[in-house]
């Protein structure tokens, strides 16, 4: 696998994996539920790593990268199913935020430390 994988490349990689190993995509609603489940698993690890809760036996912050990757995989499945080019959508999102927030965060006293 390439070290410099683009979002388009990731979408293609997931599509190839689904066709080879997954038989077919799960339905969109199933994948949306899977996405929420994976986000919950990441939230659980964050609440124990950075929040006030403690880890249970067998839990570890070392799984954070795995959970983030699981989220990305399911998100890519949803993008593939709905015809979204994540690379283009991401670039548009950054452009939107840049235009909208060009001065906003600099002028936020809550961000000054």
SULRAKA-V639704 format. One record per run of one state. SS is the DSSP state (H for helix, E for strand, - for the rest). FROM is the first residue (numbers start at 1). TO is the last residue. If there is no record, write none. Layout:
[[SS;FROM;TO] [SS;FROM;TO]]
This chain:
[[-;1;6] [H;7;22] [-;23;27] [H;28;49] [-;50;60] [H;61;82] [-;83;85] [H;86;100] [-;101;108] [H;109;111] [-;112;113]]
